[in-house]
């Protein structure tokens, strides 16, 4: 793929669109206290709105694929990015908490239309799927580095409404660029209605295919650890290691930044050595990193462990192309969306479970539990890889 080819332009437009949909959601967290004060509600109430937003994001993955098969990927991605701009603007001017709650859920829903559909579009457009998905996925951690810092600063200077409005500032140009760059593409199933495809048996059959089921199970574990880390890493660093808040925030940005750099590399590596070997390498680094986060002495060891954690959370750049390897051309839109919804909804429990573990057992055991979960994930990967090699060497009966 040449740098200035049409394929490269599509990849760049999709990556910027993903950055925009993630940026709009991340802009809210740094100004949560100010939002609570504005509406005179508790942190729990604001947390409910954020939970609704992320839950709607996960739930939108499957229907986004169905809609893309019917109307085309370009149309759905434009709805996602334009809708992100609109809902961010509505959140910035909302007059009351109930409307804010509804707006946050709507933001998550429209933003969730993007990723699965863009992955399908890239698979249809570019030959090196792993590299493309790795670069595309990097849009999220780049947003994780830049937006919380920007939103926090804007919130201090101008107020929380202007911070939330950053979603409009980022999403609107992304939508214009995508509409300009990406050509219309023929839908996969333009004649089939969305409702006619909502049949339980075919959906269960797709999820039950051994390669898909194994990769989905691994993705649940990876998503669980990602969600827990994204929710609690700063609190863990502050309360367990006594790190100052500004430094904890900087390390949190490092965590996202490492993901952004690592994911394209891991995606390219998965094209060369295989999906599971690349995933096993990243998860193995994660087992080490999360263990050192708990037992490592000194700030430098903790910082190195944060880097390892960021590398480990690049697992998606290796495993997500694996799904595409086992889905037919007509299954990739809806099928990948269904898979994303399934593993993300289950993985979202990482915040609740890890928070409860920290309350009951302390931060050390809670984060060691994440290391143990990654260890189990690594064990499954090694077993499947060994079994695959054994099957290839087995003699064929005459």
Order of alpha helices (4+ residues) and beta strands (2+ residues): alpha-alpha-alpha-alpha-alpha-alpha-alpha-alpha-alpha-alpha-alpha-alpha-alpha-alpha-alpha-alpha-alpha-alpha
